[in-house]
């Protein structure tokens, strides 16, 4: 069976019976402006192969600067909601537990997705795993990670500033919980 959710393709061999599986929903990082689920396949495939009781979904979202806040969160929400409402019917999988993971910008999106699930009264992820999440997008206060970026050779402050400014065109990270 193949299912398409926006740009996400999931292939699952299914019988006629519904099976319970753990679901991992991964949201890739890339500073809100780059990368995709394809760029994270090196470890996502390892996860899928090493955990046969899990199904791994990696949701792609539209990127800034062409698509600014809140477009990516809306894309991710559509993918998550599809998993909640269609996974059983389309893939014959009943989610046993749902784990949301994300790195960098994907960590930000993981928290925004969890907040939206709470506010919309739908199933909340059973666990959230964040890898170096971008949780403070405010440029009005320095976080330790932003301070380190001033002298970082890989992730310069100017690059982080460009990423944040490309993504946040409207909304205030100091008051909008979906941003920070």
Helices and strands as residue ranges (DSSP letters): E 2-5, E 8-11, E 19-27, G 38-40, H 41-50, E 54-58, H 71-91, E 93-103, H 105-120, E 127-131, H 144-149, H 157-167
